[in-house]
Amino acid sequence: MLCKVSELKGYTLDSLNGKIGEAKEFYFDDRHWTIRYLVADTGNWLMDRQVLISPYALVEVNREEQVIAVNLSKQQILESPPLDSDKPVSRQFEMDYHGYYEWPMYSDGPYIWGASPYILRDLENRRESTEGEKSCDSHLRSTHEVSGYHLQALDGEVGHVEDFIIDDETWTIRYLIVDTRNWWPGKKVLISPQWIERVSWDESKVFVHIPADAIKEAPEYTDKIMLTRDYETILHIHYNRKMYWKDISGDR
């Protein structure tokens, strides 16, 4: 199901033996635009370090109760490799972290989850699928950091990134919510990361090879709109883009 990142913030994180905190923000990689870690606000528990939860452990999002079920115990999290709260996520930390939980590295393979387009929760399947795969470098970005980035169309700035819409099955970022109202009497529209030409992290800008008028005339997005497949189809037809759900080989 598709849901906004901002809606998930504050959801209770329910471990195998009790609450461990609340969802604070998310880290995604800038190659596949997929969530790699949920950052937990643990209150007074483990407050001297960042507590990161991989989607491998996020088994269910309950919107009615605003709870995210985490398939880990408090002891597992307590004994996991520590990451100082003021330090970025390094490659070495990720290797130690995934090794501790026996999860494959998402960078070991061509798909968004390494050797698979989906999260493989069965240990034996994961071991078989990662044999012989090569690693690639990815850089993690914070959803909080990228919120506010300006969107640069072919012929000028057209808005800024307000939020993200993720698929809680693959934990892929499907859309950026772009607010255009500061540039003209506009609206909110959706832009897929697959349509992004590049991101200037130094300039805090997202570049798309799309004319400003096409973005201006795109289907409006509001909180009341249901993100149905019909709506997504209209959106992709408007931009003349390939529909991601028809890619049977998975996200690359």
Secondary structure in CASP SS format (residue, H / E / C, confidence):
PFRMAT SS
TARGET T0000
AUTHOR 0000-0000-0000
METHOD secondary structure of the structure
MODEL  1
M C 1.00
L E 1.00
C E 1.00
K E 1.00
V H 1.00
S H 1.00
E H 1.00
L H 1.00
K C 1.00
G C 1.00
Y C 1.00
T E 1.00
L E 1.00
D E 1.00
S E 1.00
L C 1.00
N C 1.00
G E 1.00
K E 1.00
I E 1.00
G E 1.00
E E 1.00
A E 1.00
K E 1.00
E E 1.00
F E 1.00
Y E 1.00
F E 1.00
D E 1.00
D C 1.00
R C 1.00
H C 1.00
W C 1.00
T E 1.00
I E 1.00
R E 1.00
Y E 1.00
L E 1.00
V E 1.00
A E 1.00
D E 1.00
T C 1.00
G C 1.00
N C 1.00
W C 1.00
L C 1.00
M C 1.00
D C 1.00
R E 1.00
Q C 1.00
V E 1.00
L E 1.00
I E 1.00
S C 1.00
P H 1.00
Y H 1.00
A H 1.00
L E 1.00
V E 1.00
E E 1.00
V E 1.00
N E 1.00
R C 1.00
E C 1.00
E C 1.00
Q C 1.00
V E 1.00
I E 1.00
A E 1.00
V E 1.00
N C 1.00
L C 1.00
S C 1.00
K H 1.00
Q H 1.00
Q H 1.00
I H 1.00
L H 1.00
E H 1.00
S C 1.00
P C 1.00
P C 1.00
L C 1.00
D E 1.00
S C 1.00
D C 1.00
K C 1.00
P C 1.00
V C 1.00
S C 1.00
R H 1.00
Q H 1.00
F H 1.00
E H 1.00
M H 1.00
D H 1.00
Y H 1.00
H H 1.00
G H 1.00
Y H 1.00
Y H 1.00
E C 1.00
W C 1.00
P C 1.00
M C 1.00
Y C 1.00
S C 1.00
D E 1.00
G C 1.00
P C 1.00
Y E 1.00
I C 1.00
W C 1.00
G E 1.00
A C 1.00
S C 1.00
P C 1.00
Y C 1.00
I C 1.00
L C 1.00
R C 1.00
D C 1.00
L H 1.00
E H 1.00
N H 1.00
R H 1.00
R H 1.00
E H 1.00
S H 1.00
T C 1.00
E C 1.00
G C 1.00
E C 1.00
K C 1.00
S E 1.00
C C 1.00
D C 1.00
S C 1.00
H C 1.00
L E 1.00
R E 1.00
S E 1.00
T H 1.00
H H 1.00
E H 1.00
V H 1.00
S C 1.00
G C 1.00
Y C 1.00
H E 1.00
L E 1.00
Q E 1.00
A E 1.00
L C 1.00
D C 1.00
G E 1.00
E E 1.00
V E 1.00
G E 1.00
H E 1.00
V E 1.00
E E 1.00
D E 1.00
F E 1.00
I E 1.00
I E 1.00
D E 1.00
D C 1.00
E C 1.00
T C 1.00
W C 1.00
T E 1.00
I E 1.00
R E 1.00
Y E 1.00
L E 1.00
I E 1.00
V E 1.00
D E 1.00
T C 1.00
R C 1.00
N C 1.00
W C 1.00
W C 1.00
P C 1.00
G C 1.00
K C 1.00
K E 1.00
V E 1.00
L E 1.00
I E 1.00
S C 1.00
P H 1.00
Q H 1.00
W H 1.00
I E 1.00
E E 1.00
R E 1.00
V E 1.00
S E 1.00
W C 1.00
D C 1.00
E C 1.00
S C 1.00
K E 1.00
V E 1.00
F E 1.00
V E 1.00
H C 1.00
I C 1.00
P C 1.00
A H 1.00
D H 1.00
A H 1.00
I H 1.00
K H 1.00
E C 1.00
A C 1.00
P C 1.00
E C 1.00
Y C 1.00
T C 1.00
D C 1.00
K C 1.00
I C 1.00
M C 1.00
L C 1.00
T C 1.00
R H 1.00
D H 1.00
Y H 1.00
E H 1.00
T H 1.00
I H 1.00
L H 1.00
H H 1.00
I H 1.00
H H 1.00
Y H 1.00
N C 1.00
R C 1.00
K C 1.00
M C 1.00
Y H 1.00
W H 1.00
K H 1.00
D C 1.00
I C 1.00
S C 1.00
G C 1.00
D C 1.00
R C 1.00
END
